[in-house]
Amino acid sequence: MATPSKIQLFLNLLLFLAFIPAAFSTAPTSSVSSIDQLQYWSKNVLNPMPKTIASKLSPLLKQDSNHFASLVSSKQRFPFDYANFCSKAKLFCSTTLDNIRQNLGNGYNSYNIDKHASNKGNPDPNSFFRLAILKNGNKIHLPDLNDRIPFRAFLPSQIASKISTMKSNDLENFFPQSFTSPVTKEAIETSILYCSSPRLKGEIKSCPNSVEDMINFSKKSLGENKLIALTSQSTKGSNKEVEIQNIKQFRSEKVVSCHEIFFPFATYFCHLLSSTRLYSVDVVDPATKVPVNRLLAICHMDTSGWPVEHVAFKILKFTPGRGEACHWFTQIDLVWLGNNGADQKIL
Ligand SMILES: *[C@@H]1O[C@H](CO)[C@@H](O)[C@H](O)[C@H]1NC(C)=O
């Protein structure tokens, strides 16, 4: 067995020490944009940032962020140093994309606009369920909880605030290369359709394209100053039979759900629907009772405003308004609550 040599350990230590000033210094020339994002989070959100968000903070140095922000403002086309921008900001500017799946908590598959959806035309029968399923001891089959969206970091809000998620012109101007390939072009255009599709009855929606923007949207939609952000714990139990335990319902009837969508930079589709119930559910192995996962589930109690062709109605076999539709959240989905709504009652 090879053990790391003293020299290697020493080099690692040096690397680690070299990283600290880059990450934590407040000097404008060496600080990174992720510090702003973390600070904005801790000012507005009471719980720590989930790892799915923390992993996507912008690695851009402030000086680079200022530089690119001024280029975006001047509406210059991006080829100037496009590759440089993409790699420094850790964006996804490749033109190949395998097996992408934009999940949107399945809620928007109804529109059938996601041509790459792996379940198109043949929806996973476990992706929607009725409230009666949520009973302790009940054995259920979980859907696939994995989203398939390639890694991209958030843009600093300084840059993101200048790019519209509703207009393909804007995106094509700044990310021309992504529009040269039919695959990435179509994925981006699908996201734009989600972002610009008409609201459902009672829905408030937006596609925030920075951490700050997503926090602002959630605060405004919920009418709250301090937020709680929740995710499902992991994707464990996907496509498997599990047993339900320890169901808790959150007191809040107002929740903002955010689902990741594809653009060259990290972006979420967020919405607030009326008459929802949010649950935290533990799932365990049916035979051994070993804990598998802690999942969030949402039930839309009023489906009367949903389009009749919504995939939920195909699976649950009723028509709009004739029943509630529940679904699980994946690990990269985020649920936002006001501080007071985060109390839970055990069912
Ligand atoms: C978020 O809201 C704050 C306070 O209203 C505002 O100053 C800031 O510009 C907003 N940021 C974004 C990205 O919308």
The ligand as an SDF file (V2000), in Angstrom:
LIG
                    3D

 14 14  0  0  0  0  0  0  0  0999 V2000
  -32.6300   41.6180   -3.9400 C   0  0  0  0  0  0  0  0  0  0  0  0
  -33.3040   42.5260   -3.0950 O   0  0  0  0  0  0  0  0  0  0  0  0
  -32.4650   43.5440   -2.5500 C   0  0  0  0  0  0  0  0  0  0  0  0
  -33.2810   44.3080   -1.5210 C   0  0  0  0  0  0  0  0  0  0  0  0
  -34.5330   44.6540   -1.9960 O   0  0  0  0  0  0  0  0  0  0  0  0
  -31.9610   44.4100   -3.6940 C   0  0  0  0  0  0  0  0  0  0  0  0
  -31.1120   45.4230   -3.1930 O   0  0  0  0  0  0  0  0  0  0  0  0
  -31.1770   43.5460   -4.6640 C   0  0  0  0  0  0  0  0  0  0  0  0
  -30.7830   44.2960   -5.7930 O   0  0  0  0  0  0  0  0  0  0  0  0
  -32.0150   42.3530   -5.1320 C   0  0  0  0  0  0  0  0  0  0  0  0
  -31.1310   41.4730   -5.8720 N   0  0  0  0  0  0  0  0  0  0  0  0
  -31.5150   40.8240   -6.9670 C   0  0  0  0  0  0  0  0  0  0  0  0
  -30.4940   40.0050   -7.6440 C   0  0  0  0  0  0  0  0  0  0  0  0
  -32.6480   40.8770   -7.4140 O   0  0  0  0  0  0  0  0  0  0  0  0
  1  2  1  0
  1 10  1  0
  2  3  1  0
  3  4  1  0
  3  6  1  0
  4  5  1  0
  6  7  1  0
  6  8  1  0
  8  9  1  0
  8 10  1  0
 10 11  1  0
 11 12  1  0
 12 13  1  0
 12 14  2  0
M  END
$$$$
